[in-house]
Amino acid sequence: MAPRVHSSPSSSPPATCAGEQRKVFTVWMKSLVLNGHGCTVYDSGGGIVYRVDNYGSRCSGSVCLMDLDGSVVLNVVKKVQLGRY
């Protein structure tokens, strides 16, 4: 079972559109993977919404966006341009 994280109430007034509910998310700038570099996003109930991890070195050219189950949803790769300074 994943640990729960609970956010504290915001001191700013809610900025919502008519008919929409305000949602609160907490970004934890720590990877859930040993020796990984990334962050985890939790909802107001303390459940994991998604996480971002970089499994290589800090200067890796790609980052993985994963869902709650740890399945990769999106792999973001740094674009390298040759011939430019």
N, CA and C atoms as an extended XYZ file, in Angstrom:
255
Properties=species:S:1:pos:R:3:atomname:S:1:resname:S:1:resid:I:1 pbc="F F F"
N         0.841       -1.178        0.000 N   MET     1
C         0.000        0.000        0.000 CA  MET     1
C         0.886        1.241        0.000 C   MET     1
N         0.567        2.188       -0.825 N   ALA     2
C         1.364        3.404       -0.948 CA  ALA     2
C         1.125        4.320        0.245 C   ALA     2
N         2.164        5.041        0.676 N   PRO     3
C         1.985        5.988        1.774 CA  PRO     3
C         1.095        7.136        1.334 C   PRO     3
N         0.397        7.735        2.286 N   ARG     4
C        -0.498        8.851        1.994 CA  ARG     4
C         0.177       10.164        2.354 C   ARG     4
N        -0.056       11.175        1.536 N   VAL     5
C         0.453       12.514        1.784 CA  VAL     5
C        -0.750       13.425        1.859 C   VAL     5
N        -0.814       14.268        2.879 N   HIS     6
C        -1.955       15.169        3.047 CA  HIS     6
C        -1.481       16.611        2.950 C   HIS     6
N        -2.152       17.385        2.103 N   SER     7
C        -1.777       18.780        1.915 CA  SER     7
C        -2.418       19.641        2.991 C   SER     7
N        -1.817       20.791        3.252 N   SER     8
C        -2.387       21.735        4.206 CA  SER     8
C        -3.288       22.698        3.450 C   SER     8
N        -4.291       23.283        4.131 N   PRO     9
C        -5.204       24.198        3.442 CA  PRO     9
C        -4.479       25.435        2.919 C   PRO     9
N        -4.924       25.917        1.776 N   SER    10
C        -4.327       27.092        1.158 CA  SER    10
C        -4.859       28.356        1.818 C   SER    10
N        -4.010       29.378        1.943 N   SER    11
C        -4.436       30.650        2.528 CA  SER    11
C        -5.036       31.576        1.475 C   SER    11
N        -4.844       31.268        0.199 N   SER    12
C        -5.387       32.105       -0.866 CA  SER    12
C        -6.818       31.689       -1.182 C   SER    12
N        -7.652       32.644       -1.613 N   PRO    13
C        -9.032       32.298       -1.955 CA  PRO    13
C        -9.073       31.412       -3.194 C   PRO    13
N       -10.039       30.505       -3.253 N   PRO    14
C       -10.121       29.609       -4.410 CA  PRO    14
C       -10.467       30.365       -5.686 C   PRO    14
N        -9.773       30.052       -6.761 N   ALA    15
C       -10.035       30.648       -8.068 CA  ALA    15
C       -10.669       29.579       -8.945 C   ALA    15
N       -11.999       29.551       -8.969 N   THR    16
C       -12.700       28.539       -9.748 CA  THR    16
C       -13.657       29.196      -10.724 C   THR    16
N       -13.950       28.496      -11.778 N   CYS    17
C       -14.952       28.933      -12.737 CA  CYS    17
C       -16.311       28.452      -12.252 C   CYS    17
N       -17.362       29.044      -12.762 N   ALA    18
C       -18.712       28.655      -12.363 CA  ALA    18
C       -18.950       27.187      -12.683 C   ALA    18
N       -19.421       26.434      -11.711 N   GLY    19
C       -19.745       25.030      -11.921 CA  GLY    19
C       -18.576       24.077      -11.782 C   GLY    19
N       -17.387       24.570      -11.470 N   GLU    20
C       -16.221       23.701      -11.322 CA  GLU    20
C       -15.822       23.602       -9.859 C   GLU    20
N       -15.336       22.437       -9.478 N   GLN    21
C       -14.828       22.257       -8.131 CA  GLN    21
C       -13.328       22.478       -8.117 C   GLN    21
N       -12.845       23.034       -7.023 N   ARG    22
C       -11.412       23.264       -6.859 CA  ARG    22
C       -10.736       21.953       -6.493 C   ARG    22
N        -9.582       21.683       -7.093 N   LYS    23
C        -8.815       20.479       -6.804 CA  LYS    23
C        -7.454       20.895       -6.270 C   LYS    23
N        -6.991       20.186       -5.259 N   VAL    24
C        -5.701       20.478       -4.643 CA  VAL    24
C        -4.769       19.302       -4.888 C   VAL    24
N        -3.563       19.595       -5.366 N   PHE    25
C        -2.551       18.574       -5.597 CA  PHE    25
C        -1.282       18.952       -4.837 C   PHE    25
N        -0.553       17.953       -4.409 N   THR    26
C         0.724       18.151       -3.735 CA  THR    26
C         1.810       17.525       -4.588 C   THR    26
N         2.861       18.294       -4.877 N   VAL    27
C         3.991       17.782       -5.646 CA  VAL    27
C         5.123       17.495       -4.669 C   VAL    27
N         5.545       16.247       -4.627 N   TRP    28
C         6.634       15.821       -3.750 CA  TRP    28
C         7.851       15.615       -4.636 C   TRP    28
N         8.858       16.447       -4.453 N   MET    29
C        10.043       16.424       -5.309 CA  MET    29
C        11.033       15.359       -4.847 C   MET    29
N        10.571       14.118       -4.822 N   LYS    30
C        11.420       12.985       -4.461 CA  LYS    30
C        10.909       11.777       -5.232 C   LYS    30
N        11.810       11.018       -5.784 N   SER    31
C        11.446        9.837       -6.554 CA  SER    31
C        11.007        8.715       -5.629 C   SER    31
N        10.084        7.896       -6.084 N   LEU    32
C         9.665        6.714       -5.335 CA  LEU    32
C        10.575        5.531       -5.628 C   LEU    32
N        11.495        5.697       -6.573 N   VAL    33
C        12.389        4.631       -7.002 CA  VAL    33
C        13.781        4.882       -6.423 C   VAL    33
N        14.404        3.850       -5.887 N   LEU    34
C        15.748        3.969       -5.344 CA  LEU    34
C        16.710        4.427       -6.440 C   LEU    34
N        17.488        5.435       -6.167 N   ASN    35
C        18.458        6.021       -7.097 CA  ASN    35
C        17.802        6.654       -8.321 C   ASN    35
N        16.518        6.967       -8.242 N   GLY    36
C        15.834        7.660       -9.328 CA  GLY    36
C        15.763        9.144       -9.025 C   GLY    36
N        15.492        9.935      -10.030 N   HIS    37
C        15.371       11.377       -9.868 CA  HIS    37
C        14.028       11.768      -10.465 C   HIS    37
N        13.137       12.325       -9.654 N   GLY    38
C        11.838       12.697      -10.172 CA  GLY    38
C        10.949       13.279       -9.101 C   GLY    38
N         9.642       13.253       -9.352 N   CYS    39
C         8.676       13.775       -8.395 CA  CYS    39
C         7.399       12.951       -8.477 C   CYS    39
N         6.564       13.100       -7.439 N   THR    40
C         5.294       12.393       -7.369 CA  THR    40
C         4.208       13.416       -7.084 C   THR    40
N         3.044       13.287       -7.730 N   VAL    41
C         1.926       14.202       -7.524 CA  VAL    41
C         0.806       13.443       -6.823 C   VAL    41
N         0.332       14.012       -5.703 N   TYR    42
C        -0.734       13.413       -4.897 CA  TYR    42
C        -1.984       14.267       -4.978 C   TYR    42
N        -3.164       13.628       -4.894 N   ASP    43
C        -4.418       14.369       -4.837 CA  ASP    43
C        -4.705       14.769       -3.393 C   ASP    43
N        -5.842       15.443       -3.156 N   SER    44
C        -6.163       15.932       -1.816 CA  SER    44
C        -6.432       14.807       -0.827 C   SER    44
N        -6.732       13.604       -1.302 N   GLY    45
C        -6.943       12.456       -0.428 CA  GLY    45
C        -5.660       11.715       -0.092 C   GLY    45
N        -4.540       12.140       -0.656 N   GLY    46
C        -3.257       11.503       -0.381 CA  GLY    46
C        -2.905       10.378       -1.332 C   GLY    46
N        -3.733       10.155       -2.348 N   GLY    47
C        -3.450        9.113       -3.334 CA  GLY    47
C        -2.547        9.625       -4.443 C   GLY    47
N        -1.754        8.738       -5.024 N   ILE    48
C        -0.858        9.125       -6.115 CA  ILE    48
C        -1.669        9.348       -7.385 C   ILE    48
N        -1.495       10.516       -7.985 N   VAL    49
C        -2.159       10.830       -9.251 CA  VAL    49
C        -1.256       10.399      -10.397 C   VAL    49
N        -0.011       10.851      -10.387 N   TYR    50
C         0.987       10.392      -11.347 CA  TYR    50
C         2.369       10.699      -10.800 C   TYR    50
N         3.368       10.167      -11.458 N   ARG    51
C         4.744       10.419      -11.046 CA  ARG    51
C         5.626       10.579      -12.266 C   ARG    51
N         6.710       11.289      -12.076 N   VAL    52
C         7.683       11.525      -13.134 CA  VAL    52
C         9.021       11.027      -12.618 C   VAL    52
N         9.712       10.197      -13.402 N   ASP    53
C        10.994        9.656      -12.973 CA  ASP    53
C        11.994        9.653      -14.109 C   ASP    53
N        13.248        9.839      -13.738 N   ASN    54
C        14.382        9.756      -14.640 CA  ASN    54
C        15.267        8.671      -14.051 C   ASN    54
N        15.374        7.540      -14.711 N   TYR    55
C        16.084        6.394      -14.147 CA  TYR    55
C        17.589        6.433      -14.353 C   TYR    55
N        18.062        7.310      -15.197 N   GLY    56
C        19.496        7.376      -15.459 CA  GLY    56
C        20.159        8.405      -14.573 C   GLY    56
N        21.184        9.013      -15.108 N   SER    57
C        21.866       10.074      -14.377 CA  SER    57
C        21.011       11.336      -14.418 C   SER    57
N        21.402       12.327      -13.656 N   ARG    58
C        20.637       13.577      -13.605 CA  ARG    58
C        20.588       14.281      -14.965 C   ARG    58
N        21.531       14.036      -15.813 N   CYS    59
C        21.598       14.717      -17.107 CA  CYS    59
C        21.072       13.849      -18.243 C   CYS    59
N        20.207       12.931      -17.935 N   SER    60
C        19.670       12.042      -18.957 CA  SER    60
C        18.825       12.827      -19.954 C   SER    60
N        18.709       12.312      -21.155 N   GLY    61
C        17.945       12.981      -22.192 CA  GLY    61
C        16.483       12.603      -22.222 C   GLY    61
N        16.003       11.796      -21.260 N   SER    62
C        14.590       11.420      -21.267 CA  SER    62
C        14.026       11.348      -19.851 C   SER    62
N        12.710       11.567      -19.761 N   VAL    63
C        11.975       11.505      -18.502 CA  VAL    63
C        10.698       10.724      -18.760 C   VAL    63
N        10.293        9.864      -17.830 N   CYS    64
C         9.089        9.045      -17.973 CA  CYS    64
C         7.962        9.586      -17.106 C   CYS    64
N         6.785        9.800      -17.697 N   LEU    65
C         5.574       10.152      -16.957 CA  LEU    65
C         4.789        8.868      -16.778 C   LEU    65
N         4.507        8.495      -15.516 N   MET    66
C         3.861        7.215      -15.225 CA  MET    66
C         2.542        7.409      -14.503 C   MET    66
N         1.638        6.446      -14.685 N   ASP    67
C         0.373        6.467      -13.968 CA  ASP    67
C         0.544        5.810      -12.605 C   ASP    67
N        -0.566        5.629      -11.899 N   LEU    68
C        -0.550        5.071      -10.552 CA  LEU    68
C         0.057        3.682      -10.490 C   LEU    68
N        -0.126        2.886      -11.531 N   ASP    69
C         0.384        1.515      -11.553 CA  ASP    69
C         1.863        1.430      -11.924 C   ASP    69
N         2.472        2.549      -12.289 N   GLY    70
C         3.875        2.549      -12.689 CA  GLY    70
C         4.079        2.284      -14.164 C   GLY    70
N         2.991        2.260      -14.929 N   SER    71
C         3.103        2.084      -16.379 CA  SER    71
C         3.460        3.419      -17.022 C   SER    71
N         4.376        3.394      -17.959 N   VAL    72
C         4.794        4.624      -18.631 CA  VAL    72
C         3.665        5.106      -19.531 C   VAL    72
N         3.208        6.343      -19.284 N   VAL    73
C         2.155        6.963      -20.084 CA  VAL    73
C         2.778        7.771      -21.212 C   VAL    73
N         3.887        8.451      -20.892 N   LEU    74
C         4.539        9.325      -21.853 CA  LEU    74
C         6.032        9.339      -21.561 C   LEU    74
N         6.840        9.233      -22.603 N   ASN    75
C         8.289        9.316      -22.460 CA  ASN    75
C         8.746       10.584      -23.169 C   ASN    75
N         9.236       11.554      -22.407 N   VAL    76
C         9.681       12.827      -22.963 CA  VAL    76
C        11.176       12.735      -23.228 C   VAL    76
N        11.575       12.977      -24.484 N   VAL    77
C        12.973       12.861      -24.886 CA  VAL    77
C        13.480       14.228      -25.324 C   VAL    77
N        14.656       14.589      -24.832 N   LYS    78
C        15.267       15.864      -25.200 CA  LYS    78
C        15.672       15.831      -26.667 C   LYS    78
N        15.304       16.881      -27.396 N   LYS    79
C        15.644       16.974      -28.810 CA  LYS    79
C        17.046       17.564      -28.950 C   LYS    79
N        17.880       16.914      -29.725 N   VAL    80
C        19.251       17.369      -29.943 CA  VAL    80
C        19.344       17.956      -31.341 C   VAL    80
N        19.810       19.201      -31.415 N   GLN    81
C        19.984       19.847      -32.709 CA  GLN    81
C        21.465       19.873      -33.044 C   GLN    81
N        21.812       19.332      -34.179 N   LEU    82
C        23.205       19.310      -34.612 CA  LEU    82
C        23.508       20.547      -35.451 C   LEU    82
N        24.719       21.049      -35.332 N   GLY    83
C        25.130       22.182      -36.150 CA  GLY    83
C        24.790       23.534      -35.572 C   GLY    83
N        24.211       23.594      -34.379 N   ARG    84
C        23.900       24.880      -33.747 CA  ARG    84
C        24.796       25.070      -32.541 C   ARG    84
N        25.174       26.302      -32.299 N   TYR    85
C        26.033       26.607      -31.153 CA  TYR    85
C        25.257       27.312      -30.096 C   TYR    85
